[in-house]
Amino acid sequence: MQNQVAVIGAGPGGYVAAIRLAQLGQEVTLIERNFLGGVCLNWGCIPSKAMIHAATLYQQIQHADRMGIMIDNVRLEMPQLISWKNSVIEKLREGINHLLKNNGINLIQAEATFIDNYTLELTSEDNEKKLLKPQKILIAAGSRPLSLSNLKPDGKNILSSRHVLELTEIPESVALIGGGVIGIELGQMLAAFGAKVTIIEMSNDILPGIDPELTRTLKKNLRHLGVQILTEFQVVKAENNIQADGIQLTIQKINTDDVQIIEASKALIAIGRRPNTRQLGLSNTDIVMDEKGFIKVNTRCQTNLEHIYAIGDITGGPFLAHRATQQGLTAARIISGYVDDFENQQLPSVIYTTPEIATVGLTENNAKKLGYNVRLGKFPLAALGKAQAVGHTEGFVKLIVDDVSDIILGAHVIGQGAGELIGELTLAMELGATATDVALTIHAHPTFSESLMEAAEAVHQKAIHIYQPQKPSVPDPMLKVTI
């Protein structure tokens, strides 16, 4: 078949690529061994955000009395929450299946294994096998959670992120190993539901790579929930605590003799992800991978073999569903004969904590390391009318701007709806907009989006709703000179 393309994996990269390939006239076979939507829909992005939303709502209801709303006997029914979460997943799965059928995509429920550079063996659930030899292959097989050699998830005392999303009751205490995005999101959720959470992180701070100003704000909220944060510690020993029906961890401060014992009902492992390359039979091919097993690709999402492409987590980080989606769209166009490249520059990232964190582009430190002279524009949400009106005043917007061109190099938001606000700033950066462009854009009042305008004004000391003692750094571009 001249235009046949096989896509391995029906996650947010694979199924989107399959649909775009079909739209562009390709004959598409989509191979998925588990459920449509991949990790993101079934065990990641969607279910975790559904439960995080429930945890946030649970906290808001408990503190609604400050607005004069009195609610007694608030309780959490975990089985009902899990049932609701599962119903959300099922509806979205059905939607994807409907789209695949409408686009004429051949969906095969099977595990795909490479026999050689050109041939796939498809093994169904009942162990039936058949061979497929498509013209081109797109690998979108995703990743799975990493575990420690001395601490492997068993679903009982030692949990992975997947196990947390199926809990039918909240543990009394949780030792969270890993202070990255997944760990912090789930750790705060469990704390909001009433668990006593201890975070153990090897780095010198949680959320490595995030602007320290943002993490400082988040840590205040975590500590308010009773979360203990232990940084620069590693787990050296783990054993079941038979008396307490839990787990006991021995942790040690990096490069010191400081040893502590942590006892908890459960341990949650959230230390990163590894690629799903092992079961693909890539050793039977000439595909090149890095030392961690991630598939190497060029800017065209192409492996070293001209007819094989790879997208998403299996190509390495950042492990973001929308990155996989955009790579899938790019690969589909290239496979269909169009000229395209995947640009990783303006890639937003959202951390669904309370308050939310969203970033795009460079941090202040990275911009300076690259040699930019930067201007900063910062605006606190506490100075915003909408934030005061709805009681969400935590956080701020921070812009990093090139001093010479006024072009926005990076944007960082922490606060209510940060994940929605970052879209405007991502678009501004994608279009090469300046801080002045954002400042001159009329934003509706009262909205959280006004904070973006004010932060852009603050770059040149012209913000209205915070006092800036310096005079404006540049003439107002709207002023006219009369001669």
C-alpha positions in Angstrom: 0.0 0.0 0.0 1.7 3.1 -1.2 0.5 5.6 1.4 0.2 3.2 4.4 1.5 4.6 7.7 1.5 2.6 11.0 1.3 4.6 14.2 2.4 2.8 17.4 0.6 4.2 20.4 -2.7 6.1 20.7 -1.7 8.7 23.3 -2.0 12.5 22.8 0.8 12.3 20.2 -0.2 9.1 18.4 -3.9 9.5 17.9 -3.6 13.1 17.0 -0.9 12.2 14.4 -3.1 9.5 13.1 -6.0 11.8 12.5 -3.9 14.5 10.8 -2.3 11.8 8.6 -5.8 10.7 7.6 -6.8 14.3 6.9 -3.8 14.6 4.6 -4.8 11.5 2.6 -2.7 8.8 4.2 -4.0 5.3 4.9 -3.5 4.9 8.6 -3.2 1.9 10.9 -3.2 2.9 14.6 -1.8 0.2 17.0 -2.6 0.5 20.7 -2.0 -2.3 23.3 -4.0 -0.7 26.2 -6.5 2.1 26.1 -7.1 5.0 23.7 -5.6 8.2 25.0 -2.4 6.6 26.5 -1.0 7.5 29.9 -2.2 11.1 29.7 -5.9 10.3 29.5 -6.0 7.1 31.5 -3.4 7.4 34.3 -1.9 10.9 34.0 -3.0 14.4 32.8 -6.8 14.0 32.9 -7.5 11.8 35.9 -4.9 13.6 38.1 -6.3 17.0 37.2 -9.8 15.7 37.9 -8.8 14.6 41.4 -6.7 17.7 42.0 -9.7 19.8 41.1 -11.8 17.9 43.6 -9.1 18.4 46.3 -9.0 22.2 45.5 -12.8 22.3 45.7 -12.8 20.3 49.0 -10.4 22.9 50.5 -12.4 25.9 49.2 -15.7 24.5 50.7 -14.0 24.0 54.1 -13.0 27.7 54.0 -16.1 29.2 52.5 -17.2 30.6 55.8 -15.0 33.7 55.1 -17.4 34.6 52.4 -20.4 34.0 54.7 -21.2 30.6 53.2 -21.6 28.1 56.1 -21.3 24.4 55.2 -21.4 21.8 57.9 -20.3 18.1 57.9 -18.2 18.3 54.7 -16.8 14.8 54.0 -14.9 13.0 51.2 -16.3 9.8 49.7 -13.2 8.4 47.8 -15.0 5.6 46.0 -17.5 8.1 44.5 -14.7 10.4 43.5 -12.9 7.5 41.8 -16.1 6.6 40.0 -16.6 10.1 38.8 -13.0 10.3 37.6 -13.3 7.1 35.7 -16.5 8.4 34.0 -14.6 11.4 32.8 -11.9 9.1 31.3 -14.5 6.8 29.6 -16.3 9.8 27.9 -13.0 11.0 26.5 -12.0 7.6 25.3 -15.4 7.3 23.5 -14.8 10.7 21.9 -11.4 9.6 20.5 -12.8 6.3 19.2 -15.6 8.2 17.4 -13.0 10.6 15.8 -10.8 7.7 14.7 -13.8 5.9 13.0 -15.0 9.1 11.3 -11.5 9.7 9.9 -11.3 6.1 8.5 -8.4 5.0 10.7 -7.8 1.3 11.1 -7.5 0.8 14.9 -5.8 -2.5 16.0 -5.7 -3.5 19.6 -2.4 -5.2 19.9 1.3 -5.0 21.0 3.6 -4.0 18.2 7.2 -5.4 18.0 9.8 -4.7 15.3 11.0 -7.9 13.5 13.4 -5.8 11.4 13.7 -2.2 10.1 10.5 -2.6 8.0 8.3 -5.2 9.6 6.0 -5.1 12.7 4.6 -8.1 14.5 1.2 -7.4 16.0 0.2 -9.6 19.0 -3.4 -9.4 20.1 -4.7 -10.0 23.7 -5.5 -13.6 22.8 -2.0 -14.1 21.5 -2.9 -14.0 17.8 0.0 -12.7 15.7 0.1 -11.0 12.3 2.8 -9.1 10.3 2.5 -5.6 9.0 4.9 -3.9 6.6 3.9 -0.3 6.2 5.6 2.3 4.0 6.3 4.5 7.0 6.2 4.0 10.8 5.6 6.6 13.5 6.5 5.5 17.1 4.5 7.2 19.8 4.8 4.5 22.5 5.3 6.9 25.5 6.9 6.4 28.8 6.3 4.9 32.3 7.3 5.9 35.8 10.8 5.2 37.1 11.3 3.3 40.3 14.2 2.8 42.7 16.0 -0.5 42.9 15.3 -0.7 46.6 11.8 0.7 46.5 9.6 -0.8 43.8 5.8 0.0 43.7 3.6 -2.8 44.8 0.3 -1.0 45.0 0.1 -1.7 48.7 2.6 0.2 50.8 4.7 1.5 47.9 2.7 3.5 45.3 3.4 4.8 41.9 1.4 7.8 40.5 -1.0 5.3 38.9 -1.8 3.7 42.2 -2.6 7.1 43.8 -5.3 7.8 41.2 -7.1 4.5 42.3 -7.0 5.0 46.1 -10.3 4.2 47.7 -9.2 5.8 51.0 -6.7 8.6 51.9 -3.7 7.3 53.7 -3.0 8.8 57.1 0.6 9.7 56.1 2.6 9.6 52.8 6.4 9.7 52.3 6.7 11.3 48.8 10.0 10.5 47.1 10.6 13.1 44.4 9.8 16.8 44.4 9.3 17.2 40.7 6.0 18.1 39.0 4.1 14.8 39.3 5.2 14.4 42.9 4.3 17.9 44.0 0.9 17.8 42.3 -0.1 14.5 43.8 1.5 15.3 47.2 -0.4 18.5 47.5 -3.6 16.8 46.5 -3.2 14.1 49.2 -2.4 16.8 51.8 -5.5 18.7 50.8 -7.5 15.5 51.4 -6.0 15.2 54.9 -2.9 13.1 54.5 0.3 14.1 56.4 2.8 14.4 53.5 6.6 14.4 53.7 8.5 15.3 50.5 12.0 13.8 50.1 13.9 15.4 47.2 17.6 14.9 46.2 18.0 18.4 44.7 18.4 21.6 46.7 14.8 22.6 46.0 11.5 21.2 44.8 10.6 21.7 41.2 14.1 21.9 39.9 14.4 24.3 36.9 11.5 26.5 38.0 12.1 30.1 38.9 12.9 30.1 42.7 10.5 33.0 43.2 7.6 30.8 42.1 8.6 27.8 44.3 8.9 30.1 47.3 5.3 31.1 46.9 4.2 27.5 46.4 6.1 26.2 49.5 4.2 28.6 51.7 1.0 26.9 50.6 2.4 23.5 51.0 3.5 24.2 54.6 0.1 25.7 55.4 -1.3 22.2 54.5 1.2 20.7 56.9 3.6 19.3 54.2 7.2 18.8 55.4 9.8 19.4 52.7 13.2 17.7 53.0 15.6 18.6 50.3 19.1 17.2 49.5 18.1 13.8 51.0 18.2 10.4 49.4 16.6 7.1 50.4 19.2 4.6 51.5 16.9 1.9 53.0 13.3 0.9 52.9 11.5 -1.7 54.9 7.9 -2.6 55.8 6.8 -1.4 59.2 4.8 -4.4 60.4 3.6 -2.9 63.6 2.2 0.2 62.0 1.2 -1.6 58.8 3.2 0.9 56.8 6.7 1.6 55.6 9.9 2.9 57.2 12.4 4.8 55.2 16.0 5.6 56.2 17.1 8.8 54.4 20.5 10.5 54.4 21.5 14.1 53.7 23.6 14.3 50.5 27.3 14.3 51.3 26.8 14.3 55.1 26.3 11.8 57.9 22.8 13.2 58.7 20.5 10.2 58.8 16.8 10.3 59.6 14.0 7.7 59.9 10.7 8.5 58.2 7.6 6.4 59.0 4.5 6.6 56.9 1.4 4.6 55.9 2.5 4.7 52.3 5.5 5.7 50.1 4.8 7.4 46.8 7.6 7.1 44.2 7.6 10.0 41.7 11.2 10.4 40.5 10.8 10.6 36.7 10.0 8.5 33.7 11.6 6.0 31.4 10.8 5.3 27.7 8.7 2.3 26.6 11.3 1.1 24.2 12.2 -2.2 25.7 9.1 -4.1 24.6 9.2 -2.6 21.0 12.0 -5.0 19.8 14.2 -2.1 18.8 17.2 -4.3 19.1 16.0 -5.9 15.9 16.4 -2.6 14.1 19.1 0.0 13.4 17.3 2.7 15.3 19.7 4.8 17.4 18.8 5.5 21.1 20.6 7.4 23.8 22.2 5.9 26.9 18.8 6.0 28.7 16.9 4.3 25.9 15.2 7.3 24.4 15.0 7.4 20.6 17.1 10.0 19.0 15.2 12.2 16.4 16.0 15.3 14.3 13.9 18.4 14.1 11.7 16.6 11.6 10.8 14.0 14.3 12.8 11.5 12.1 15.0 8.7 13.4 18.3 7.8 11.7 16.1 5.5 9.5 14.4 7.6 6.9 11.0 5.9 7.0 10.7 5.7 10.8 9.6 8.7 13.0 9.2 9.1 16.7 7.4 11.6 18.9 6.5 12.3 22.5 8.0 10.9 25.7 9.8 8.1 23.9 12.1 10.8 22.4 13.0 12.3 25.9 11.8 15.3 27.8 10.1 17.6 28.5 7.4 15.0 29.2 4.4 17.1 28.2 1.3 15.9 26.4 1.1 19.1 24.3 4.7 18.6 23.1 3.8 15.1 21.9 0.7 16.5 20.2 2.6 19.2 18.4 5.3 16.7 17.4 2.6 14.4 16.1 1.1 17.1 13.9 4.6 18.0 12.6 5.5 14.4 11.8 2.2 13.9 10.0 2.8 16.8 7.7 6.4 15.7 7.0 5.3 12.1 6.3 2.7 13.5 3.9 5.3 15.4 1.9 5.1 18.9 3.4 8.1 20.9 4.6 8.0 21.4 8.4 10.1 21.3 11.6 9.3 20.9 15.2 10.3 24.0 17.1 10.6 23.5 20.8 11.1 27.2 21.7 7.8 28.5 22.9 6.7 25.4 24.8 4.5 26.3 27.8 4.4 24.2 30.9 1.8 24.1 33.7 2.0 22.7 37.2 -1.4 22.1 38.6 -0.7 23.0 42.2 -2.5 25.5 44.4 -1.7 28.1 43.3 -1.0 27.0 39.8 2.3 27.6 38.1 2.8 28.2 34.4 5.9 29.1 32.5 7.1 29.6 28.9 10.5 30.6 27.6 13.6 31.6 29.6 14.0 32.1 33.3 15.7 35.2 34.5 18.9 33.3 35.3 19.0 31.5 32.0 18.5 34.7 30.0 21.4 36.3 31.8 23.6 33.2 31.2 22.8 33.5 27.5 24.1 37.1 27.5 20.9 39.1 27.5 20.5 42.4 29.3 17.1 41.9 30.8 14.3 44.0 32.2 11.8 42.5 34.6 8.1 43.2 34.8 6.4 41.9 37.9 2.8 42.3 39.1 1.3 40.8 42.2 -2.2 39.4 41.9 -3.0 40.9 45.3 -3.2 44.3 43.5 -5.8 43.0 41.0 -9.5 43.7 41.5 -10.7 40.3 40.2 -8.3 38.5 42.5 -9.6 40.3 45.5 -13.2 39.8 44.5 -12.9 36.0 44.2 -10.4 35.6 47.1 -7.5 34.3 45.1 -4.8 36.8 45.7 -1.7 34.5 46.0 0.9 34.8 43.3 2.2 37.1 40.6 3.1 37.5 36.9 6.8 37.9 36.0 8.0 38.8 32.5 11.7 38.6 31.4 12.2 41.1 28.5 15.2 41.9 26.3 16.4 45.4 27.3 17.4 46.3 23.7 14.5 44.9 21.6 11.7 44.9 24.3 10.9 41.3 23.1 9.6 38.9 25.7 12.1 36.2 26.5 10.2 34.4 29.2 7.0 34.5 31.2 6.2 33.0 34.6 2.9 33.0 36.3 1.8 31.7 39.7 -1.7 32.1 40.8 -5.3 31.3 40.0 -5.8 30.2 36.4 -2.1 30.5 35.6 -2.4 27.7 33.1 -5.0 29.6 31.1 -3.1 32.9 31.3 0.1 31.5 29.9 -1.6 30.9 26.5 -1.7 34.7 25.8 2.0 35.1 26.7 3.0 32.0 24.6 1.2 33.5 21.6 2.9 36.8 22.2 6.3 35.2 22.2 5.5 33.0 19.2 4.6 36.2 17.2 7.7 38.0 18.5 5.6 40.6 20.4 7.2 43.1 22.7 6.2 44.0 26.2 4.9 47.2 24.9 2.6 45.3 22.5 1.1 43.4 25.5 0.8 46.6 27.5 -1.1 48.3 24.7 -3.5 45.4 24.2 -6.9 46.2 25.9 -7.7 43.6 28.5 -11.3 43.2 29.8 -12.0 44.4 33.4 -12.3 42.8 35.9 -10.2 39.7 34.8 -7.1 37.9 35.8 -5.7 38.7 32.3 -5.2 42.3 33.4 -2.3 41.1 35.4 -0.4 40.4 32.1 -1.0 43.9 30.9 0.1 45.4 34.2 3.3 43.2 34.3 4.1 44.3 30.7 3.6 47.9 31.9 5.8 47.3 34.9 8.7 46.4 32.6 9.0 50.1 31.9 7.9 51.3 35.3 4.5 52.3 34.0 2.2 49.9 35.9 -0.9 51.6 37.3 -2.0 49.5 40.2 1.3 49.1 41.9 3.6 52.0 42.9 6.9 52.1 41.0 9.2 55.0 42.2 11.3 55.1 39.0 10.2 57.2 36.1 9.1 55.4 32.9 12.2 54.0 31.2 11.0 54.8 27.7 8.7 57.4 26.1 5.1 56.3 25.8 4.8 55.1 22.2 1.3 56.6 21.9 2.5 60.2 22.5 2.6 62.5 19.5 5.1 65.3 19.2 3.7 68.5 17.8 6.2 70.8 16.1 
